[in-house]
Amino acid sequence: MEQLTEMPRMNFEAQLLSELSRKNIDYIIHVVGDKQEFFDEILSLVLLNKNPLSPRAAWVLQGSSLNHPFLIQPHIVKIIGALKTFNHPGTQRNVLKILSRSEIPEKWEGFITDLCFEWLEECSRPVAIKMYCMEILTNMLTKYPGLKDELKMVIENQFDFGSPGFKARGRKVLTIIAKMY
């Protein structure tokens, strides 16, 4: 009888650096699956804050957490705490995307709210980051409706020079805010 041998463990770092493509990211997401150990390994690569490795790992982290949200839950505080230190917009974008669909612990709501407003107001910040900041702040409105006036003002102040993507998301947020009055 033939004995089954365990498949060799993937070298996630080497695989991430081998090719920048959606196909490669999807493959790694598939390999990670619902395995917390693999997910944690990808998270450790994100936290290295090393380019181009960390942004690619963040892309996998985001996709894996979409498929298996329970994998990210033990790490929400860790990624919120590290968010300000990430030096690549791709890492920031993917972490914000994860946070936009996660419950922010109450202890960290003030920090993430302040950071999202700060990044939303920065002219040089990439549009995708601003869009996820808007989404996180919009999520906060249900608990903190007093934020609506500040959010409305920040969005309206950038409308004249905002990109089409910013304007589209901004209109959606402004519609939500208008329904709150």
Summary of the structure (lengths in Angstrom):
residues: 181
radius of gyration: 18.3
end to end distance: 72.0
largest distance: 72.0
contacts: 522
relative contact order: 0.09
helix: 73%
strand: 0%
